[in-house]
Amino acid sequence: MLKLRKALLLKFPYYVLLVVSILYVCWYLYQPHVSLYQGGEDEFTGRVENITINGAQVKLLITAKEKLLVFYYCQTEEELHQLQQQLSLGDIIKIKGELRYPTSTKNFYSFSYRDYLKYQHIYFTVTADQITKVKDNQHPLYSMKEAVRNHIASFGKAAKYINVFFIGDTAEVELDIKQSFQKLGISHLFALSGTQISFITLILQKFFKRFSWSKWSKFVLLHGILLFYYLIIEPCAAIDRALIFAFVFGLNRTFDFFISPFHLIIVSISILLFINPYYIFDIGFQYSTVIAVGLLLCMPKFNHKNKIINILIISIISFLWSLPISLYHFSWINWLSIFYNLLYVPFINAIIFPLSILTFFLPFLSPVLLLCVSILEKSVQFLNAIPWGMIILKRLPLFFYGSYFLVLIGLFFTKYTKQFIFLLLVCLILHGFLPTVASRDQFYILDVGQGDSLLMIINQKVVLIDTGGKMTYQQEAWQQQQVRFNGSTTIIQFIYHLGFSHIDYLILTHGDSDHMGESINLVKNFKVNTVIFNRGEYNDLELELIQILEEKNIPYYQKVKEIKVGHLTLYFLNDKLYDNENDNSNVIYTDFNGIQLLLMGDAGVEVEKDLLKKYDLTNVDIVKVGHHGSKTSTCKEFIEEIHPKYAIISVGENNKFAHPNKTVLETLKNSIIYRTDTDGSIKFEMNGNKLIVETYVSRGKAK
């Protein structure tokens, strides 16, 4: 044992272990990881690992040959109730349905659902036509997890909060609550994390001090309880890290190895990366690891006797070390989170988290938990109205964020503290200022599925033409899904990544939901200066938006003829009133630095013919094709007259309308066609007098 202790006190083996783990990650990521399925299978048998019900949608995670994510849509409320009663965790079920590749990102800077699932070793989803139970669960672990979840479900309104703070399941939390926490920079508190594991560990250790058991007995009992807890909660990288940390630190303390905390962290990180190399991409893992290392190395230098000042120092250090990660992934930080954490960390960790556990065992405490969570949510929503905290900075190449870490290392580990504080401020200023100096005029056709959205950046002015949005259909109450992700999130994050927090003009070509369905969410998330509607009477969706605009004192207009944006003028050509919303679309024309651009909205053939009579539209360089390539638009006479070099079709992949129409594609055969369903988002940028075209998916850059 003595030789082992001496060996463990050496520094060299830990750095070798870290290097080996990183090399292993690189090797693992380089290897091709493919599914065990070929893609044509239509029947699958597996064990139910997770069940989530959202309206009429039943989502199942099953383990068959490999993990599969199954989606099934109930046709009747009775069928939904039957499935709820029949299916339990651990059941063996047979699925008949279609294998599909998960949705891949098609927008610059956007979240990739396909990669997110791949990092969990899920390569296919299944759209199920039939679900049949083959065998009831007979595994005690799944029975235990099912019993825990059924018990929590009996708590009514308090159930979703116990799910969040006791087992780490945020599926039932409303989207606006999640976004409120994110904007304050405290979203890490609205989920289980290493802090909660540390809290449980601390409480158990204090409890065990009452007994004269051996160190080894206490170690085994403590980690047995933690393991039991881990088996019933929803696992994630941050929890895995915390448990590995607790185990490694516990071993060190139990056997008096006297290994330094920094080396213990190296061991923990290496173990995690060997377990799952994909953790390297997990944002929670990145945050928790970087902050833990930062605090461990920095606190001895800055530790203060005053507890309040000490907590403030911890918050500042955590904020600074997380800053590059936040800027890279989200393009914004909230510097007020330094102070928000002072308020919410103790409130959640010392009150709500313990109360959630107590309520699980003592149901009569539910009203107290609901009161505390209500205070939490209302205070977060109130603070969200404060506009001063958010700083939005453009997404830059990865190496730039590495420079932040180099500055932080100099700040905390050299004697030149003031100089590196100044250098950190210089980095932030350059980050915000340089992209505007080198900016070019550009516009993007965004992939918003079966809808339209075009973003223009002209002299640092932001013009958004349409917002996309899902077509809405009349549904009964039981069928309606709680919104857990909306299409505006893609646009919001995209504009943030470009470095903007405002929209100068929000132009809506017309009132259909696939063109303006996300407008309310965007108005709530950005400073919008002006909104422009099309001609005709306002429909219900437009009136709903107008109510929000009037509450926020945002001016809005109809019957606009032209607007000036920087050095550009946008001309609104369609000044005639038709008998349908599509034909009343705003048709927009502009000279984009010598490039003639024509945006047709959903205007049909009749509008096209009227425009030819009224305007000289010969030799248009780029046309955004009307109505997603439907046969109701893009007549041969119109295309032969405008003779576009580029034709853009904004259309959803495998849409039920069969857009774009084959006749339309034939009509456009002399143009270079870009489609959002195959090319993803499309970027047009002016470099001097040259137009550079770049697509996200297929073609790269072209001039």
N, C-alpha and C positions, 0 to 999 in steps of 0.2 A: 504493500500500500504506500509506503514511504517513497519508493522509486516512482510509482504512478503519480504521486503528488508533485514530485520534483519535475517530472516530465510535463505535467499539466501547467506548470508555472512558466514554461518556456513560451516565448512569443512566436517563434518561427512556425510551429505547426499550425497555428490558427490562420496565419496569412496564406500558408500553403493550402489549407482546407478551403478558404474563401476563393482562391484562384482556381482550384480544381472544380468547385461548384459552379463558378462562372463559365469555365470552359465546358463543363457538362451542359449548362443551359445553352450555350452557343451550338454545341454539337446536336443537342436535342432539337432545337429550333430549325437547324439545317436539314434534319431528316424529314422525308415526306411522311406526313401523317394522314392516312386516308381511311375512309369508312370501310367497315367489314361488309357493308351492303353495296350492291352494284348500282342501285338506283331504280330498277324496274320492279322490285318486289312490291306486293300489295297485301301481304298478310304477315302479322308480327305477333309473337307471344312473349310477354315479359312481365316483370314484377313492378307494381306501382310504387314509386318512390315519393311522389308528391302530387297533390291534387289542389288545383286552384279553380274556383268558380267565379266567373264574372259575367253577370247577366245570363244569356243563353249559352255562353261559351264555357266549355269544360276543358281545362288544360291539364294534361297529365304528363309527368316525367316518368318514363318507364325504363327499366333495364332489360333489354333483350340480348341480342348479340353484343350490343353496345347501348349507350344511352340514346333515347329517342324522345323528342318533345312532341306530344300528340295534342291536336286541337280537334274538338268535336263540338258541333253546334246542335243543341236540342231543338226539336221542332215544336214541342208542346211543354207547358209548365209541368204537366204530369210526368213526362219523360225525365225532366230535370230532377224532380223530386225522387223518382225511382233510382236514378243514377247516384244521387246523394246518399240514399239509404243503402244501396247495394255495394258501392265501391268503398274500400278501405285501404289504407297504406299496407303494403305487403301482399295484397291480392295478386294472383296470377290472372292476367286477362289476355284475350285475343283481340287484335285490332285488324280490321279490314279498311284499307284506305290507300292514299297516294303519297309516296315519298316525295318530298320537295327539299331543295336546297334552301337554307335559311336566307332571308332577305339580306342582300349585300348593300353596303353604302354606295350611293351614286352621286354624292355631293362632296365637293371639296370640304375638308375639315370635319366631316360629319361622323357620328357614332356608327360603328359597323356592328350590326346585330349578329352577322355571320361570324365575325371574329370573336365577339363576346361569347357565343355558344361554343366555338371551337376551343376556347380556353378552358371550357368545362368538359371538353371531349365529346361534344354533341355536334355531329356533322349533318344530320338530317332532321327535318320536322315531318310530321305525318298529318295530313288532313283526313280525318277518320270518317268513314261512312257507317261503321258499325263497331260497337264495343260489346264483347261478351266475356263474362267472368268464367274462368276455367276452374279456379281453385281459391278457396278462402285463405286468408293469411293464417299461417301457423307459426310465425316467427315472433318470439316475445319482444324483440326490440321494436318491431313495427307496431305491435299491439300497444306497447308503452307510448310510442309517439302519437298513435291515433287517440289513445285515452287522454293524453295531455291536450291535444288540439280540440277534442270534443268537449273537454272540461272548460277550456278557454271560451269556446263558442257559446257556452251557456251564460256568459256574463253580459250579453247584450251590447250596449254601447261601449262598455269598457273593454270588450274583447279585443278590438283592434289595437288598443294601446298596450294591453298585456302581451299581445302577439309581438309588438314592436320591441318592448323593453324586457320581455322575459325570454322569448325564443328567437328574436331577431327577424321576424317576418313583417315586412312593410307593405305587402301586397294590397292591403285594404285601406291604406292611408291615401287621402285625397291628393290629387296632383298639385293643387295650389298650396297645400300645406308643405309638401316636399320642396316645392320651388321657393317658398318663403324661407325655409331653413337654408337652402342653397345660397340665396342672395345675401343672407347675413353672414355666410361663411362658417356656419355651425352645423352643416348637414351631417357631419360625423357623429354628432350627439344624438341624432334621431335614428340610431341603430345600435345594435350590440357591437362592442369594440373591446380592445385590450383594457381600456379603463374599467369596464364592468368586471372583466375577469380578475383584474388586480383587486377590485373592491371585494369580490367574493373571497379571493385568496386571503386578503387582510383580515376579514371578519372571521373566517375559519381558523386562521392562525391564532388570533386573539382568543377564540373559544377554546382551542386545544391547549392553550397555556394553563388552563384550569386543571388539566389532568397530567399525571406524572408518567405519561407514556414515553417510550423511547423516541428519539428523533426519527428513526426509520419507520416506526408505526405511524407517527403523525404524517410523515411524508406519503406513505402508502394510502392512508385514509384521505388526506387532502386531495391527492391527485386521482384517487378513485371517485371522489365526489365530483371533481372537475370533469373527469371523463364521462361520468353518468350525465352530467349537465350537457356536455358537448353532444352526446348521442341523441338528445331530445330537441336541440335547437337547430336553426338553419345555419349550416356551416358557411364560412366565408374566409377569405385570406387573412383579414385582420384578426379574427378569432383564432384561426390556426396559429398565426404568429404568436398571439398572446399565450396560448396554451403551451406551445413549444418553449417560449421564454420562461413561463412559470415552472415547467418541468426541469429545464436546464438549470435555472437559478436555484430551484429546490434541491436538486442533486448536489450542487456546489455547497449549499448551506448545510445540508444533512451530513455530508461526508467531510466537511471542512477542507475542501480542496483549495480554497482561497484564490480561485481564478478571478481575474479582474472582470468587472461587468462588461467592459468593451469586448473582451475576448468571448465572453458568454453570448453576447449578441451575434458575434461572427458565427459561432457554432449554431445558434438558432436559425439565422438567415440561411446558412448553408444547408441545414437539414430541410428547411422549407423548400428551397430550390431543388433539392434532390427529390423531394416528394412530388412537387409539381412545378416544373420549370416555367409554366405559363404564368405563375404568380408574378413574374417580373413585369408583366403588362397590367397587373391589377392595380387600380388607382389606390384602393384602400391599403394594399400592401406597400405601395410606394410611400404614401403618407405616413403610415404607422411606423415603418422601418426608419425612414429619414428623420422623422421627429424624435423617435426613441433614441436613435444614435446621437442626434443633435443635443437633446436634453442631457443625455448621459455624459457627453464630453464637455458641455458648456456650463452646466450648473455648478460644478465645483469651483469654477472661476468666478461666477456671479452670485453665488448663494448669499442670501441676506438674512439677518436675524429676525427682522420684522416679517411675519407670515404673509401679511397683505402685499407687501412689496415683493416678496418671494413669488407669490402667485402671479403677480403682474409680470415679473421677469420670465417666468415659465411660459406665460401666454405670448410674450414678445418673441422669445426664442422659437417657440413652436410656429408662430406666424411667419417668421423670417425663413426658417428652413423649409416650410411648406410653400413659400411664395413661388419658386420656379416651377414646382409641380402644378400649382393652380394656374399660373399664367400659360403654361404649355397646353394643358388639357382644356381649359375653359376660357382663356384670354381675359380673365378679370379676377380681381381680388377685392375684398372688402376690408380696408384697414381698420374699420371699427370692430371687426371680429376680435381684435385684441381685447377689447373691453367687453364685448358680448360674451366671450368665453369666461371672463371673470364672473359674470352673472349666471350663465346657464350651466357651466360645468358642475358647480356644486349643487345647483338646483336639480339637475337631472340625476347626477350620480349619487347624491346624498338623500334625495327625497323621492323622485319619480321612479328611479330604477329599484330601490329597495321596496317601495310601496307596491310596485307591480308584482314583485315576488311574493310579498305578504298577501296581496289581494288574491293571488292564485290559490293560496292555502286558506285564506280568511275572506270569503266572498262579501261579507258585510262591509268591507272597506272600499267596495266599488265606488260609492258616491264620493269618497275622499280622493280617490285616484282621478275620477272624472273632473273634480274641481281643480286639482293641481294641473292636469293636462289642459283644461280650459284656460287657466291662467297662462300656461306656457304658450298655447297657440295664439291667444289674443295679444299677448305681449310681442310675439314674433311678428304678427301681422301689423301691429302698430309701428314697430321699429322698421319694418319694410317700407313704410311711407317716408322715411328719412332718406333723402336722395344723395347725401354727401359722401357716403362710405365707398361706393363702387368706383373702381378705377379699371377702365377697359383698355387693353393694349393689344395691338395687332399680333397675330400668330407669326412668329419668325422661325428661321431654321433652328434645328435642335441644338446646334453648338452654342447659340446665343444664350440658351438657358443654362448650359454648362458654365458659362462665364459668371452667372449669378452665384453658383455654388463655389466657384473659385474666390469670389469676393467675400462670401460668407465665411469661408475657411480663413481668409486673411483677417476678417473682422473679429472672429472669436479666438483665433489661435496665434495671433501675433500681437505685439505691443502697439501696433499702429492703428488703434481702434478708430480714432477720429478720421484718419485718412481713408479707411475702408468704409466708414459710414458715408463719407462724401462720395466715394467711388460707387457705392450702392445707389445713391441718389442719382449720380450721373448715368448709371445703367438704366434706371427707370425713365429718366428724362429722354435719353437717346432712344429707348424702346418706344416711347410715345411720339417722339418728334421726327426721327429719321424716315419712317415709312411715309409720312405726309410729304416730305421733301422730294422723295423719289417716286411719288405716286403718278400713275398714268390713268387716263380715262378708260373705263372698262365697264362692261355689263355682262351679267350672268343670266343664263336661262337655268333656273333651278329645277331639279327633279323633285316634284311634289306629288308623284303618282299621277292619277287621272285628274289633272288640274293644271293651272297656269300660275307661274310666278317668275317675274323678271326683275332683277336688281341692277340699277345703274349707279355708278360712282363717277360723278363729274365734278372736278375741282373740289373734292372733299364734300360735295353735296350728295345726299343719298336719296334716290328715287326708287320706290318699290311699286311695281305695277302688278297687282294681284297677289294673293297670299296663298293660293291653293286651299284645300279643305275637302273633307269627305262629303260625298252626296249623302243626304239624310233621308231616312225612310221612317214612316210611321211604325212605331213599335209599342207593344204592351209593356207595362212596368217591369214584369219579370225578365223581359228580353234585353232591357237597356243595360249597357255595360258602363261601369264606372270608368271614367277616363283616367288612364294611367300613363298615357303618352299622347301628346297631340302634335299634329304636323307643324305647328308654329315653332316647336322646339328646334327643328332643323333650321328654319330661317333665322330665328333668334340667335342661335349659336353661330351660324354662318356670319351674320352681321357683326357679332362680337369679335369673331376671329379676324375680320377685316379691320377691327379697331374702332368701331362706331357704336355710340349709345343713343343715336337719334335717327329719325327718318324725316327728311325735309318735306317730301311729298309722298303720300300714300294714294296711289291712283287705282281705282277699281274699275275695270272695264265694264262690268255689269254685276248684277246682284245674285248670280248663281253661287251655290255654296262651294263649288269646286274652284271658284275664282276669288271669293272673299270670305270663305268659311273660317279662316284663322285670323281675320282682321281684328276681332275684339281682343284676342290674346296678345297680338302684336302691339295694339294701342296701350294695353296694360303694362307692357314690358319696355316700351321705348317712349322717348319724348318725340311725339309726332307733331309736326308744325302745321300741316295742311292735308286735308283729305278731299279727294275729287271723285264724285260719282258720275255715272252716265245719265243720259236723258231718260225721261219717263217717270212714272210714279214709283215711289219707294216701296219695295216689298218688305215682308216681315223681318228678314235678315238685315236689310239695310236700316230699317227703323230701330232695330235692337242696337246696331252700331251707333246710330245717331244719338240715341239716349246716352251712351257712354261718352261720346264726343262732347255733348252739351255739359255733362257733369264735369269734364276735364277742360272745358272752355277751348276746345280745339275747333278751329274754323273748318267748314266743309262747303263745297260748291257743286253745282250742276252747270250744264251748258257752257262749259269752259271752251274757249277757242284756242288759246295757246298759253303756255307758261314758259318762263325763262329759267333755266337751271345752269348757273355758271355761264359758259359761253355758248351753251346749246339752247335751242328753242324747240319745245315739243308742241306740235300742231295736232289739234283734235279735229279730224276730218269729218266725222260722222255727225252732221247737224240736223239730220232728218229723223222724225219720230216714226217708228214702225210699230207693228202690232204684236211684237214678241220681244222678250228680254234679250235673246241672243243677237238679234239684228240691231237692237239699240246699244250694242257694245260701243264703248269708246274705241275708235280706230286712231292710232297715234303714229305720226310720221315725224322723223327728225333727220337732220344731217349730222351724223356722228363723225365729226372731223373728216369730212369728205366721203363718208360712207353713208349711203341712203338706207335708212332703217324704217320698216313698216310693220306695225303690230296690229293684227286683225282681231284680237279678242276672240269672240265666238260668232262674229258677223258672217252671214250667209251669202249665197250667190246674188241675191237681189241687191244687197248692200254693195257688193263688189262691182256690179254693173253700174250702179248709181255713182260710185266713186270714179269710175273710168270716164263717165260723162262730165263730171265736174272738175276733175284735176288731171294734170299731166303727171302720170306716175311711171313714165318709161324708165327702164334701167334702174330699178330698185336693187340695191346690193344684197340686202338681207330682208326676208319676210318671215315673220312669225305666223305660220299658217293658221287659218281660222278654224275654230271648233275642233282642235286636236286631230285634224286630218279627216274629219267626217266628210261624207259625200255631199252634205248640205252646203259645203264651202269649197273654195279653190277650184272654180270653173276654169276650163281651158282658155277661154277668151281673156280672163283676168291675168292668168300666168303668162300668156303670150305677150300681153301688153307690158306688164311690169318687168318681165324677164329677169327674175332674181338669180344672183350667183349662188346664194345660200338660202336654203329653206329649212326652217326650224319647226319641228313638230313636238309639242309638249304633250306627252301621252303616257298613260300608266301601262306597266308591263302586264301582258295577258289580260287586258281589260275586257269586260263583258260586252263592250260596244263594238269590238273588232276594229278599233281605231289603230292606225290610220287605214283608210279605205284603199283598196288596191288601185282603183281608178285614179284617186288623188296622187298616189305614188307614181303612176304612169304619167300623169299630167306634169309632174315635177321632175321627170327623168333627165332634163337638161340642167338641173340645179344640183348642187352638192347638198344632200339631205342630212341633217342632224336630228336625231330623235332621242328624247330623254330616256325612253325605255331601254334603248340599246347603248347609247353613248353616255348616259348619265348627265350631270350638269355640264353646260357648255359655256366657256368663257371667251369673250371677244375683248381684245385689248389693243389700244392704239400705241404703237411705238414709232414716233415720228409720223411719217405718212404711210406706215405699213400696218395692216390689220393682222394680228396674230390670233389664231383660233386654237383653243385647247379644250379637249373633252376629258372628263374624269376617267371614263372607262376604257375607251377603245383606241383612240387615234393619236393621243399625245398632242404635240404642237404642230400647227401647220401655218404657213404664211401665204 
